[in-house]
Amino acid sequence: MTYKNWDKVRDNRLHVYLNQHELDTFLEAMRLRDLDQKSTAARTMLIEQAQAIIVDSRKHRPAQTKTQTVKYQLPSGFFTVLTKM
C-alpha cells in the first residue's frame, strides 16, 4: 500500500474560488499560523468559517413561535382559538 499525500493533490482547488484580497488574507493567515500545506490551512479555514456561521445563526435566529389554530364546533356555531407555542 502506497502512501499518497492528499494535501498536495488538493492544494489548488480552493484558490479558484477566492478573489485576490481573500487569497492574500488566506496566505498571510497561513504564514502566521505556520501551516505549510495549503489544503490543511484551507480545511482549517473552512471549518472555522462554518462554525462561525453556525454560532451566528444560532444567536440571531428568531424565537421559534408556532401559531396553533384549534377550531371548535359548538351548537351555536364555530369559533377559533389561537395559541402560541
PyMOL Python script that loads the backbone (N, CA, C, O; Angstrom):
from pymol import cmd

cmd.read_pdbstr("""\
ATOM      1  N   MET A   1       0.847  -1.174   0.000  1.00  0.00           N
ATOM      2  CA  MET A   1       0.000   0.000   0.000  1.00  0.00           C
ATOM      3  C   MET A   1       0.895   1.239   0.000  1.00  0.00           C
ATOM      4  O   MET A   1       1.781   1.386   0.842  1.00  0.00           O
ATOM      5  N   THR A   2       0.650   2.093  -0.928  1.00  0.00           N
ATOM      6  CA  THR A   2       1.488   3.287  -1.033  1.00  0.00           C
ATOM      7  C   THR A   2       0.811   4.453  -0.333  1.00  0.00           C
ATOM      8  O   THR A   2      -0.414   4.570  -0.323  1.00  0.00           O
ATOM      9  N   TYR A   3       1.613   5.289   0.235  1.00  0.00           N
ATOM     10  CA  TYR A   3       1.107   6.473   0.922  1.00  0.00           C
ATOM     11  C   TYR A   3       1.083   7.626  -0.064  1.00  0.00           C
ATOM     12  O   TYR A   3       2.078   7.907  -0.732  1.00  0.00           O
ATOM     13  N   LYS A   4      -0.033   8.277  -0.147  1.00  0.00           N
ATOM     14  CA  LYS A   4      -0.139   9.422  -1.040  1.00  0.00           C
ATOM     15  C   LYS A   4      -0.512  10.635  -0.201  1.00  0.00           C
ATOM     16  O   LYS A   4      -1.442  10.581   0.603  1.00  0.00           O
ATOM     17  N   ASN A   5       0.197  11.696  -0.385  1.00  0.00           N
ATOM     18  CA  ASN A   5      -0.083  12.902   0.377  1.00  0.00           C
ATOM     19  C   ASN A   5      -1.198  13.672  -0.326  1.00  0.00           C
ATOM     20  O   ASN A   5      -0.959  14.392  -1.295  1.00  0.00           O
ATOM     21  N   TRP A   6      -2.414  13.507   0.178  1.00  0.00           N
ATOM     22  CA  TRP A   6      -3.568  14.121  -0.457  1.00  0.00           C
ATOM     23  C   TRP A   6      -3.563  15.630  -0.294  1.00  0.00           C
ATOM     24  O   TRP A   6      -4.215  16.337  -1.062  1.00  0.00           O
ATOM     25  N   ASP A   7      -2.839  16.133   0.693  1.00  0.00           N
ATOM     26  CA  ASP A   7      -2.771  17.579   0.862  1.00  0.00           C
ATOM     27  C   ASP A   7      -2.146  18.246  -0.357  1.00  0.00           C
ATOM     28  O   ASP A   7      -2.578  19.327  -0.755  1.00  0.00           O
ATOM     29  N   LYS A   8      -1.152  17.628  -0.945  1.00  0.00           N
ATOM     30  CA  LYS A   8      -0.501  18.212  -2.119  1.00  0.00           C
ATOM     31  C   LYS A   8      -1.380  18.096  -3.363  1.00  0.00           C
ATOM     32  O   LYS A   8      -1.288  18.920  -4.272  1.00  0.00           O
ATOM     33  N   VAL A   9      -2.231  17.073  -3.400  1.00  0.00           N
ATOM     34  CA  VAL A   9      -3.104  16.891  -4.553  1.00  0.00           C
ATOM     35  C   VAL A   9      -4.178  17.979  -4.588  1.00  0.00           C
ATOM     36  O   VAL A   9      -4.511  18.488  -5.658  1.00  0.00           O
ATOM     37  N   ARG A  10      -4.727  18.342  -3.408  1.00  0.00           N
ATOM     38  CA  ARG A  10      -5.856  19.266  -3.350  1.00  0.00           C
ATOM     39  C   ARG A  10      -5.439  20.710  -3.130  1.00  0.00           C
ATOM     40  O   ARG A  10      -6.288  21.545  -2.818  1.00  0.00           O
ATOM     41  N   ASP A  11      -4.180  21.027  -3.281  1.00  0.00           N
ATOM     42  CA  ASP A  11      -3.701  22.364  -2.938  1.00  0.00           C
ATOM     43  C   ASP A  11      -4.426  23.478  -3.669  1.00  0.00           C
ATOM     44  O   ASP A  11      -4.759  24.490  -3.053  1.00  0.00           O
ATOM     45  N   ASN A  12      -4.679  23.329  -4.947  1.00  0.00           N
ATOM     46  CA  ASN A  12      -5.125  24.462  -5.759  1.00  0.00           C
ATOM     47  C   ASN A  12      -6.631  24.558  -5.919  1.00  0.00           C
ATOM     48  O   ASN A  12      -7.105  25.469  -6.597  1.00  0.00           O
ATOM     49  N   ARG A  13      -7.399  23.667  -5.330  1.00  0.00           N
ATOM     50  CA  ARG A  13      -8.843  23.699  -5.554  1.00  0.00           C
ATOM     51  C   ARG A  13      -9.515  24.899  -4.911  1.00  0.00           C
ATOM     52  O   ARG A  13     -10.421  25.485  -5.502  1.00  0.00           O
ATOM     53  N   LEU A  14      -9.093  25.275  -3.720  1.00  0.00           N
ATOM     54  CA  LEU A  14      -9.751  26.381  -3.027  1.00  0.00           C
ATOM     55  C   LEU A  14      -9.429  27.720  -3.668  1.00  0.00           C
ATOM     56  O   LEU A  14     -10.265  28.623  -3.663  1.00  0.00           O
ATOM     57  N   HIS A  15      -8.243  27.859  -4.215  1.00  0.00           N
ATOM     58  CA  HIS A  15      -7.796  29.152  -4.731  1.00  0.00           C
ATOM     59  C   HIS A  15      -8.612  29.606  -5.934  1.00  0.00           C
ATOM     60  O   HIS A  15      -8.605  30.791  -6.267  1.00  0.00           O
ATOM     61  N   VAL A  16      -9.301  28.707  -6.576  1.00  0.00           N
ATOM     62  CA  VAL A  16     -10.142  29.080  -7.710  1.00  0.00           C
ATOM     63  C   VAL A  16     -11.303  29.948  -7.227  1.00  0.00           C
ATOM     64  O   VAL A  16     -11.760  30.828  -7.956  1.00  0.00           O
ATOM     65  N   TYR A  17     -11.782  29.708  -6.008  1.00  0.00           N
ATOM     66  CA  TYR A  17     -12.965  30.399  -5.505  1.00  0.00           C
ATOM     67  C   TYR A  17     -12.649  31.680  -4.744  1.00  0.00           C
ATOM     68  O   TYR A  17     -13.573  32.406  -4.376  1.00  0.00           O
ATOM     69  N   LEU A  18     -11.382  31.984  -4.496  1.00  0.00           N
ATOM     70  CA  LEU A  18     -11.009  33.169  -3.733  1.00  0.00           C
ATOM     71  C   LEU A  18     -10.621  34.306  -4.667  1.00  0.00           C
ATOM     72  O   LEU A  18      -9.967  34.080  -5.685  1.00  0.00           O
ATOM     73  N   ASN A  19     -11.022  35.530  -4.324  1.00  0.00           N
ATOM     74  CA  ASN A  19     -10.520  36.668  -5.077  1.00  0.00           C
ATOM     75  C   ASN A  19      -9.139  37.036  -4.524  1.00  0.00           C
ATOM     76  O   ASN A  19      -8.676  36.421  -3.564  1.00  0.00           O
ATOM     77  N   GLN A  20      -8.496  38.008  -5.106  1.00  0.00           N
ATOM     78  CA  GLN A  20      -7.105  38.297  -4.744  1.00  0.00           C
ATOM     79  C   GLN A  20      -6.977  38.758  -3.290  1.00  0.00           C
ATOM     80  O   GLN A  20      -6.041  38.362  -2.595  1.00  0.00           O
ATOM     81  N   HIS A  21      -7.900  39.584  -2.835  1.00  0.00           N
ATOM     82  CA  HIS A  21      -7.850  40.064  -1.449  1.00  0.00           C
ATOM     83  C   HIS A  21      -8.006  38.899  -0.463  1.00  0.00           C
ATOM     84  O   HIS A  21      -7.273  38.811   0.523  1.00  0.00           O
ATOM     85  N   GLU A  22      -8.971  38.002  -0.738  1.00  0.00           N
ATOM     86  CA  GLU A  22      -9.175  36.843   0.133  1.00  0.00           C
ATOM     87  C   GLU A  22      -7.971  35.916   0.106  1.00  0.00           C
ATOM     88  O   GLU A  22      -7.585  35.362   1.135  1.00  0.00           O
ATOM     89  N   LEU A  23      -7.372  35.746  -1.078  1.00  0.00           N
ATOM     90  CA  LEU A  23      -6.197  34.887  -1.194  1.00  0.00           C
ATOM     91  C   LEU A  23      -5.022  35.467  -0.414  1.00  0.00           C
ATOM     92  O   LEU A  23      -4.312  34.728   0.268  1.00  0.00           O
ATOM     93  N   ASP A  24      -4.808  36.778  -0.505  1.00  0.00           N
ATOM     94  CA  ASP A  24      -3.725  37.407   0.258  1.00  0.00           C
ATOM     95  C   ASP A  24      -3.942  37.244   1.759  1.00  0.00           C
ATOM     96  O   ASP A  24      -3.001  36.958   2.500  1.00  0.00           O
ATOM     97  N   THR A  25      -5.184  37.426   2.202  1.00  0.00           N
ATOM     98  CA  THR A  25      -5.501  37.252   3.620  1.00  0.00           C
ATOM     99  C   THR A  25      -5.276  35.812   4.050  1.00  0.00           C
ATOM    100  O   THR A  25      -4.752  35.552   5.133  1.00  0.00           O
ATOM    101  N   PHE A  26      -5.677  34.877   3.194  1.00  0.00           N
ATOM    102  CA  PHE A  26      -5.506  33.454   3.486  1.00  0.00           C
ATOM    103  C   PHE A  26      -4.030  33.092   3.600  1.00  0.00           C
ATOM    104  O   PHE A  26      -3.635  32.389   4.530  1.00  0.00           O
ATOM    105  N   LEU A  27      -3.218  33.560   2.669  1.00  0.00           N
ATOM    106  CA  LEU A  27      -1.787  33.249   2.706  1.00  0.00           C
ATOM    107  C   LEU A  27      -1.106  33.897   3.912  1.00  0.00           C
ATOM    108  O   LEU A  27      -0.190  33.316   4.493  1.00  0.00           O
ATOM    109  N   GLU A  28      -1.549  35.093   4.289  1.00  0.00           N
ATOM    110  CA  GLU A  28      -0.996  35.746   5.482  1.00  0.00           C
ATOM    111  C   GLU A  28      -1.371  34.973   6.746  1.00  0.00           C
ATOM    112  O   GLU A  28      -0.549  34.817   7.649  1.00  0.00           O
ATOM    113  N   ALA A  29      -2.615  34.488   6.808  1.00  0.00           N
ATOM    114  CA  ALA A  29      -3.034  33.681   7.957  1.00  0.00           C
ATOM    115  C   ALA A  29      -2.254  32.373   8.016  1.00  0.00           C
ATOM    116  O   ALA A  29      -1.910  31.901   9.100  1.00  0.00           O
ATOM    117  N   MET A  30      -1.973  31.787   6.852  1.00  0.00           N
ATOM    118  CA  MET A  30      -1.145  30.570   6.817  1.00  0.00           C
ATOM    119  C   MET A  30       0.238  30.855   7.377  1.00  0.00           C
ATOM    120  O   MET A  30       0.773  30.069   8.158  1.00  0.00           O
ATOM    121  N   ARG A  31       0.814  31.982   6.978  1.00  0.00           N
ATOM    122  CA  ARG A  31       2.151  32.331   7.443  1.00  0.00           C
ATOM    123  C   ARG A  31       2.155  32.550   8.956  1.00  0.00           C
ATOM    124  O   ARG A  31       3.080  32.120   9.644  1.00  0.00           O
ATOM    125  N   LEU A  32       1.120  33.220   9.474  1.00  0.00           N
ATOM    126  CA  LEU A  32       1.058  33.498  10.908  1.00  0.00           C
ATOM    127  C   LEU A  32       0.854  32.234  11.739  1.00  0.00           C
ATOM    128  O   LEU A  32       1.328  32.154  12.872  1.00  0.00           O
ATOM    129  N   ARG A  33       0.157  31.256  11.188  1.00  0.00           N
ATOM    130  CA  ARG A  33      -0.092  30.011  11.912  1.00  0.00           C
ATOM    131  C   ARG A  33       0.972  28.951  11.655  1.00  0.00           C
ATOM    132  O   ARG A  33       0.909  27.865  12.231  1.00  0.00           O
ATOM    133  N   ASP A  34       1.930  29.243  10.816  1.00  0.00           N
ATOM    134  CA  ASP A  34       2.991  28.296  10.448  1.00  0.00           C
ATOM    135  C   ASP A  34       2.436  27.009   9.848  1.00  0.00           C
ATOM    136  O   ASP A  34       2.884  25.914  10.186  1.00  0.00           O
ATOM    137  N   LEU A  35       1.464  27.150   8.962  1.00  0.00           N
ATOM    138  CA  LEU A  35       0.924  25.993   8.256  1.00  0.00           C
ATOM    139  C   LEU A  35       1.636  25.882   6.917  1.00  0.00           C
ATOM    140  O   LEU A  35       1.672  26.837   6.142  1.00  0.00           O
ATOM    141  N   ASP A  36       2.199  24.715   6.654  1.00  0.00           N
ATOM    142  CA  ASP A  36       2.977  24.528   5.434  1.00  0.00           C
ATOM    143  C   ASP A  36       2.104  24.174   4.236  1.00  0.00           C
ATOM    144  O   ASP A  36       2.308  24.692   3.137  1.00  0.00           O
ATOM    145  N   GLN A  37       1.139  23.299   4.448  1.00  0.00           N
ATOM    146  CA  GLN A  37       0.363  22.812   3.316  1.00  0.00           C
ATOM    147  C   GLN A  37      -0.930  23.601   3.191  1.00  0.00           C
ATOM    148  O   GLN A  37      -1.656  23.800   4.165  1.00  0.00           O
ATOM    149  N   LYS A  38      -1.196  24.043   1.982  1.00  0.00           N
ATOM    150  CA  LYS A  38      -2.343  24.919   1.752  1.00  0.00           C
ATOM    151  C   LYS A  38      -3.666  24.214   2.015  1.00  0.00           C
ATOM    152  O   LYS A  38      -4.607  24.838   2.505  1.00  0.00           O
ATOM    153  N   SER A  39      -3.754  22.939   1.703  1.00  0.00           N
ATOM    154  CA  SER A  39      -5.046  22.276   1.892  1.00  0.00           C
ATOM    155  C   SER A  39      -5.361  22.090   3.362  1.00  0.00           C
ATOM    156  O   SER A  39      -6.527  22.154   3.752  1.00  0.00           O
ATOM    157  N   THR A  40      -4.345  21.860   4.194  1.00  0.00           N
ATOM    158  CA  THR A  40      -4.587  21.786   5.636  1.00  0.00           C
ATOM    159  C   THR A  40      -5.080  23.133   6.139  1.00  0.00           C
ATOM    160  O   THR A  40      -6.005  23.198   6.949  1.00  0.00           O
ATOM    161  N   ALA A  41      -4.470  24.198   5.666  1.00  0.00           N
ATOM    162  CA  ALA A  41      -4.897  25.541   6.060  1.00  0.00           C
ATOM    163  C   ALA A  41      -6.298  25.836   5.532  1.00  0.00           C
ATOM    164  O   ALA A  41      -7.112  26.442   6.228  1.00  0.00           O
ATOM    165  N   ALA A  42      -6.577  25.409   4.309  1.00  0.00           N
ATOM    166  CA  ALA A  42      -7.901  25.642   3.730  1.00  0.00           C
ATOM    167  C   ALA A  42      -8.966  24.894   4.518  1.00  0.00           C
ATOM    168  O   ALA A  42     -10.046  25.424   4.778  1.00  0.00           O
ATOM    169  N   ARG A  43      -8.655  23.660   4.893  1.00  0.00           N
ATOM    170  CA  ARG A  43      -9.599  22.866   5.675  1.00  0.00           C
ATOM    171  C   ARG A  43      -9.874  23.539   7.021  1.00  0.00           C
ATOM    172  O   ARG A  43     -11.021  23.621   7.460  1.00  0.00           O
ATOM    173  N   THR A  44      -8.814  24.017   7.667  1.00  0.00           N
ATOM    174  CA  THR A  44      -8.968  24.707   8.948  1.00  0.00           C
ATOM    175  C   THR A  44      -9.803  25.971   8.787  1.00  0.00           C
ATOM    176  O   THR A  44     -10.665  26.263   9.616  1.00  0.00           O
ATOM    177  N   MET A  45      -9.543  26.720   7.718  1.00  0.00           N
ATOM    178  CA  MET A  45     -10.280  27.954   7.482  1.00  0.00           C
ATOM    179  C   MET A  45     -11.761  27.668   7.247  1.00  0.00           C
ATOM    180  O   MET A  45     -12.619  28.358   7.797  1.00  0.00           O
ATOM    181  N   LEU A  46     -12.064  26.664   6.441  1.00  0.00           N
ATOM    182  CA  LEU A  46     -13.456  26.351   6.146  1.00  0.00           C
ATOM    183  C   LEU A  46     -14.201  25.870   7.381  1.00  0.00           C
ATOM    184  O   LEU A  46     -15.366  26.214   7.577  1.00  0.00           O
ATOM    185  N   ILE A  47     -13.535  25.074   8.219  1.00  0.00           N
ATOM    186  CA  ILE A  47     -14.168  24.602   9.449  1.00  0.00           C
ATOM    187  C   ILE A  47     -14.465  25.776  10.371  1.00  0.00           C
ATOM    188  O   ILE A  47     -15.549  25.857  10.949  1.00  0.00           O
ATOM    189  N   GLU A  48     -13.501  26.689  10.510  1.00  0.00           N
ATOM    190  CA  GLU A  48     -13.718  27.840  11.389  1.00  0.00           C
ATOM    191  C   GLU A  48     -14.811  28.758  10.855  1.00  0.00           C
ATOM    192  O   GLU A  48     -15.599  29.299  11.630  1.00  0.00           O
ATOM    193  N   GLN A  49     -14.864  28.937   9.542  1.00  0.00           N
ATOM    194  CA  GLN A  49     -15.931  29.764   8.968  1.00  0.00           C
ATOM    195  C   GLN A  49     -17.290  29.106   9.166  1.00  0.00           C
ATOM    196  O   GLN A  49     -18.271  29.781   9.480  1.00  0.00           O
ATOM    197  N   ALA A  50     -17.349  27.783   8.983  1.00  0.00           N
ATOM    198  CA  ALA A  50     -18.609  27.076   9.174  1.00  0.00           C
ATOM    199  C   ALA A  50     -19.071  27.175  10.625  1.00  0.00           C
ATOM    200  O   ALA A  50     -20.257  27.374  10.887  1.00  0.00           O
ATOM    201  N   GLN A  51     -18.139  27.037  11.566  1.00  0.00           N
ATOM    202  CA  GLN A  51     -18.506  27.157  12.975  1.00  0.00           C
ATOM    203  C   GLN A  51     -18.971  28.569  13.300  1.00  0.00           C
ATOM    204  O   GLN A  51     -19.902  28.743  14.086  1.00  0.00           O
ATOM    205  N   ALA A  52     -18.343  29.575  12.713  1.00  0.00           N
ATOM    206  CA  ALA A  52     -18.765  30.958  12.948  1.00  0.00           C
ATOM    207  C   ALA A  52     -20.165  31.194  12.395  1.00  0.00           C
ATOM    208  O   ALA A  52     -20.966  31.895  13.013  1.00  0.00           O
ATOM    209  N   ILE A  53     -20.462  30.617  11.242  1.00  0.00           N
ATOM    210  CA  ILE A  53     -21.795  30.767  10.651  1.00  0.00           C
ATOM    211  C   ILE A  53     -22.840  30.083  11.524  1.00  0.00           C
ATOM    212  O   ILE A  53     -23.929  30.620  11.731  1.00  0.00           O
ATOM    213  N   ILE A  54     -22.511  28.892  12.040  1.00  0.00           N
ATOM    214  CA  ILE A  54     -23.455  28.167  12.892  1.00  0.00           C
ATOM    215  C   ILE A  54     -23.717  28.947  14.175  1.00  0.00           C
ATOM    216  O   ILE A  54     -24.868  29.092  14.587  1.00  0.00           O
ATOM    217  N   VAL A  55     -22.667  29.447  14.804  1.00  0.00           N
ATOM    218  CA  VAL A  55     -22.831  30.217  16.042  1.00  0.00           C
ATOM    219  C   VAL A  55     -23.621  31.484  15.767  1.00  0.00           C
ATOM    220  O   VAL A  55     -24.498  31.846  16.551  1.00  0.00           O
ATOM    221  N   ASP A  56     -23.326  32.162  14.668  1.00  0.00           N
ATOM    222  CA  ASP A  56     -24.016  33.403  14.329  1.00  0.00           C
ATOM    223  C   ASP A  56     -25.492  33.145  14.052  1.00  0.00           C
ATOM    224  O   ASP A  56     -26.348  33.927  14.467  1.00  0.00           O
ATOM    225  N   SER A  57     -25.794  32.055  13.353  1.00  0.00           N
ATOM    226  CA  SER A  57     -27.190  31.776  13.037  1.00  0.00           C
ATOM    227  C   SER A  57     -27.960  31.388  14.292  1.00  0.00           C
ATOM    228  O   SER A  57     -29.149  31.688  14.395  1.00  0.00           O
ATOM    229  N   ARG A  58     -27.314  30.731  15.246  1.00  0.00           N
ATOM    230  CA  ARG A  58     -27.998  30.394  16.496  1.00  0.00           C
ATOM    231  C   ARG A  58     -28.263  31.642  17.328  1.00  0.00           C
ATOM    232  O   ARG A  58     -29.278  31.733  18.019  1.00  0.00           O
ATOM    233  N   LYS A  59     -27.350  32.597  17.258  1.00  0.00           N
ATOM    234  CA  LYS A  59     -27.501  33.801  18.056  1.00  0.00           C
ATOM    235  C   LYS A  59     -28.607  34.700  17.499  1.00  0.00           C
ATOM    236  O   LYS A  59     -29.341  35.325  18.265  1.00  0.00           O
ATOM    237  N   HIS A  60     -28.729  34.767  16.194  1.00  0.00           N
ATOM    238  CA  HIS A  60     -29.669  35.694  15.574  1.00  0.00           C
ATOM    239  C   HIS A  60     -30.934  35.022  15.064  1.00  0.00           C
ATOM    240  O   HIS A  60     -31.737  35.645  14.369  1.00  0.00           O
ATOM    241  N   ARG A  61     -31.107  33.768  15.405  1.00  0.00           N
ATOM    242  CA  ARG A  61     -32.307  33.076  14.952  1.00  0.00           C
ATOM    243  C   ARG A  61     -33.521  33.635  15.702  1.00  0.00           C
ATOM    244  O   ARG A  61     -33.473  33.772  16.924  1.00  0.00           O
ATOM    245  N   PRO A  62     -34.583  33.952  15.007  1.00  0.00           N
ATOM    246  CA  PRO A  62     -35.763  34.454  15.717  1.00  0.00           C
ATOM    247  C   PRO A  62     -36.360  33.357  16.598  1.00  0.00           C
ATOM    248  O   PRO A  62     -36.183  32.166  16.340  1.00  0.00           O
ATOM    249  N   ALA A  63     -37.054  33.777  17.618  1.00  0.00           N
ATOM    250  CA  ALA A  63     -37.682  32.810  18.516  1.00  0.00           C
ATOM    251  C   ALA A  63     -38.666  31.960  17.720  1.00  0.00           C
ATOM    252  O   ALA A  63     -39.424  32.457  16.887  1.00  0.00           O
ATOM    253  N   GLN A  64     -38.627  30.698  18.000  1.00  0.00           N
ATOM    254  CA  GLN A  64     -39.495  29.794  17.255  1.00  0.00           C
ATOM    255  C   GLN A  64     -40.891  29.838  17.867  1.00  0.00           C
ATOM    256  O   GLN A  64     -41.168  29.180  18.870  1.00  0.00           O
ATOM    257  N   THR A  65     -41.741  30.605  17.258  1.00  0.00           N
ATOM    258  CA  THR A  65     -43.126  30.674  17.709  1.00  0.00           C
ATOM    259  C   THR A  65     -43.987  30.032  16.648  1.00  0.00           C
ATOM    260  O   THR A  65     -43.861  30.317  15.457  1.00  0.00           O
ATOM    261  N   LYS A  66     -44.826  29.196  17.084  1.00  0.00           N
ATOM    262  CA  LYS A  66     -45.710  28.495  16.167  1.00  0.00           C
ATOM    263  C   LYS A  66     -47.139  28.825  16.580  1.00  0.00           C
ATOM    264  O   LYS A  66     -47.538  28.599  17.723  1.00  0.00           O
ATOM    265  N   THR A  67     -47.878  29.347  15.660  1.00  0.00           N
ATOM    266  CA  THR A  67     -49.270  29.665  15.945  1.00  0.00           C
ATOM    267  C   THR A  67     -50.104  28.436  15.649  1.00  0.00           C
ATOM    268  O   THR A  67     -50.167  27.950  14.520  1.00  0.00           O
ATOM    269  N   GLN A  68     -50.730  27.957  16.685  1.00  0.00           N
ATOM    270  CA  GLN A  68     -51.548  26.766  16.533  1.00  0.00           C
ATOM    271  C   GLN A  68     -53.006  27.190  16.508  1.00  0.00           C
ATOM    272  O   GLN A  68     -53.456  27.972  17.346  1.00  0.00           O
ATOM    273  N   THR A  69     -53.715  26.678  15.561  1.00  0.00           N
ATOM    274  CA  THR A  69     -55.129  27.016  15.422  1.00  0.00           C
ATOM    275  C   THR A  69     -55.962  25.814  15.826  1.00  0.00           C
ATOM    276  O   THR A  69     -55.772  24.705  15.327  1.00  0.00           O
ATOM    277  N   VAL A  70     -56.878  26.057  16.731  1.00  0.00           N
ATOM    278  CA  VAL A  70     -57.785  24.999  17.166  1.00  0.00           C
ATOM    279  C   VAL A  70     -59.201  25.466  16.863  1.00  0.00           C
ATOM    280  O   VAL A  70     -59.619  26.536  17.307  1.00  0.00           O
ATOM    281  N   LYS A  71     -59.925  24.673  16.119  1.00  0.00           N
ATOM    282  CA  LYS A  71     -61.299  25.045  15.770  1.00  0.00           C
ATOM    283  C   LYS A  71     -62.259  24.171  16.571  1.00  0.00           C
ATOM    284  O   LYS A  71     -62.170  22.943  16.581  1.00  0.00           O
ATOM    285  N   TYR A  72     -63.162  24.847  17.227  1.00  0.00           N
ATOM    286  CA  TYR A  72     -64.187  24.143  17.996  1.00  0.00           C
ATOM    287  C   TYR A  72     -65.532  24.305  17.304  1.00  0.00           C
ATOM    288  O   TYR A  72     -65.837  25.354  16.736  1.00  0.00           O
ATOM    289  N   GLN A  73     -66.313  23.262  17.363  1.00  0.00           N
ATOM    290  CA  GLN A  73     -67.663  23.330  16.806  1.00  0.00           C
ATOM    291  C   GLN A  73     -68.650  23.212  17.968  1.00  0.00           C
ATOM    292  O   GLN A  73     -68.726  22.186  18.644  1.00  0.00           O
ATOM    293  N   LEU A  74     -69.379  24.263  18.172  1.00  0.00           N
ATOM    294  CA  LEU A  74     -70.382  24.287  19.234  1.00  0.00           C
ATOM    295  C   LEU A  74     -71.773  24.304  18.609  1.00  0.00           C
ATOM    296  O   LEU A  74     -71.920  24.615  17.427  1.00  0.00           O
ATOM    297  N   PRO A  75     -72.767  23.980  19.378  1.00  0.00           N
ATOM    298  CA  PRO A  75     -74.132  24.022  18.819  1.00  0.00           C
ATOM    299  C   PRO A  75     -74.523  25.406  18.308  1.00  0.00           C
ATOM    300  O   PRO A  75     -75.309  25.526  17.367  1.00  0.00           O
ATOM    301  N   SER A  76     -73.971  26.453  18.932  1.00  0.00           N
ATOM    302  CA  SER A  76     -74.343  27.798  18.493  1.00  0.00           C
ATOM    303  C   SER A  76     -73.532  28.260  17.283  1.00  0.00           C
ATOM    304  O   SER A  76     -73.890  29.261  16.662  1.00  0.00           O
ATOM    305  N   GLY A  77     -72.458  27.567  16.933  1.00  0.00           N
ATOM    306  CA  GLY A  77     -71.641  27.949  15.785  1.00  0.00           C
ATOM    307  C   GLY A  77     -70.182  27.564  15.995  1.00  0.00           C
ATOM    308  O   GLY A  77     -69.851  26.827  16.925  1.00  0.00           O
ATOM    309  N   PHE A  78     -69.301  28.075  15.110  1.00  0.00           N
ATOM    310  CA  PHE A  78     -67.875  27.766  15.168  1.00  0.00           C
ATOM    311  C   PHE A  78     -67.113  28.921  15.803  1.00  0.00           C
ATOM    312  O   PHE A  78     -67.537  30.072  15.697  1.00  0.00           O
ATOM    313  N   PHE A  79     -65.998  28.630  16.459  1.00  0.00           N
ATOM    314  CA  PHE A  79     -65.058  29.680  16.826  1.00  0.00           C
ATOM    315  C   PHE A  79     -63.655  29.090  16.836  1.00  0.00           C
ATOM    316  O   PHE A  79     -63.478  27.878  16.959  1.00  0.00           O
ATOM    317  N   THR A  80     -62.678  29.948  16.707  1.00  0.00           N
ATOM    318  CA  THR A  80     -61.282  29.534  16.566  1.00  0.00           C
ATOM    319  C   THR A  80     -60.472  30.065  17.739  1.00  0.00           C
ATOM    320  O   THR A  80     -60.636  31.211  18.156  1.00  0.00           O
ATOM    321  N   VAL A  81     -59.605  29.224  18.259  1.00  0.00           N
ATOM    322  CA  VAL A  81     -58.706  29.616  19.343  1.00  0.00           C
ATOM    323  C   VAL A  81     -57.283  29.573  18.806  1.00  0.00           C
ATOM    324  O   VAL A  81     -56.852  28.559  18.256  1.00  0.00           O
ATOM    325  N   LEU A  82     -56.555  30.673  18.965  1.00  0.00           N
ATOM    326  CA  LEU A  82     -55.153  30.730  18.553  1.00  0.00           C
ATOM    327  C   LEU A  82     -54.282  30.650  19.798  1.00  0.00           C
ATOM    328  O   LEU A  82     -54.467  31.415  20.744  1.00  0.00           O
ATOM    329  N   THR A  83     -53.347  29.737  19.793  1.00  0.00           N
ATOM    330  CA  THR A  83     -52.408  29.628  20.912  1.00  0.00           C
ATOM    331  C   THR A  83     -51.004  29.710  20.359  1.00  0.00           C
ATOM    332  O   THR A  83     -50.720  29.170  19.290  1.00  0.00           O
ATOM    333  N   LYS A  84     -50.118  30.386  21.082  1.00  0.00           N
ATOM    334  CA  LYS A  84     -48.709  30.460  20.681  1.00  0.00           C
ATOM    335  C   LYS A  84     -47.919  29.456  21.491  1.00  0.00           C
ATOM    336  O   LYS A  84     -48.086  29.338  22.705  1.00  0.00           O
ATOM    337  N   MET A  85     -47.070  28.747  20.806  1.00  0.00           N
ATOM    338  CA  MET A  85     -46.235  27.758  21.482  1.00  0.00           C
ATOM    339  C   MET A  85     -44.815  28.209  21.441  1.00  0.00           C
ATOM    340  O   MET A  85     -43.933  27.521  21.956  1.00  0.00           O
TER     341      MET A  85
END
""", "prot")
cmd.dss("prot")
cmd.show_as("cartoon", "prot")
cmd.util.cbc("prot")
cmd.orient("prot")
